[in-house]
């Protein structure tokens, strides 16, 4: 499935000057951060040749595509929420935290995002309605600031929208590098290969060694079974 700028053009035609495509990586991992990539575009008609959802690209192609995206659009950013933050506010709150950090980085660079295209069918970026107890995820308390721009959901957006695909590639490349570094500190868990997901070797190491500070301890991890 080839990407295009059709969804972006709908928002540009509606008056948005800058549209940001957003995607996340690492939502289902057992270890490591959750990472959000953003690529902000003003009106244009092109994208790097071969741009696609990061899952459809080989590691080598992702690296070369990340280089090609370095100057694509008006701004790009990647941000993270740590395992400890995931434990504190839950995965939805952590996604929002990482997404707002990425948008804040773009705003700090002088770019105002008017509208967001978000991959999937669940809007995790927009804070829930205020209650007497505030944001139920707790994410807003960690990162107070302006509200997110209006969000349009696009199912399979990482395969359809050039801006979302760009965000997915940038996020995947940066998170993979972080997990490769974490692997050097904890090689027993195989993170260089499994990137913190629940591969058999990772699960076996959790049973044998227990969890590290890189793990999401609030999740249902395999019980430590010391010899």
Secondary structure, 3 states (H helix, E strand, C coil): CCCECHHHHHHHHCCCCCEEEEEEECCCCCECCEEEEEEEECCCCCCCCCCCCHHHCCHHHHHHHHHHHHHCCCEEEEEEECHHHHHHHHHHHHHHHHHHHHHHHHHHCCCCCCEEEEECCCCCCCCCCCCCCCCCCCHHHHCCCCCCCEEEEECCHHHHEHHHHHHHHHHHHHHHHHHHHHHHHCHHHCHHHHCCCCCHHHHHHHHHHCCCCCECCCCCCCCCCCC
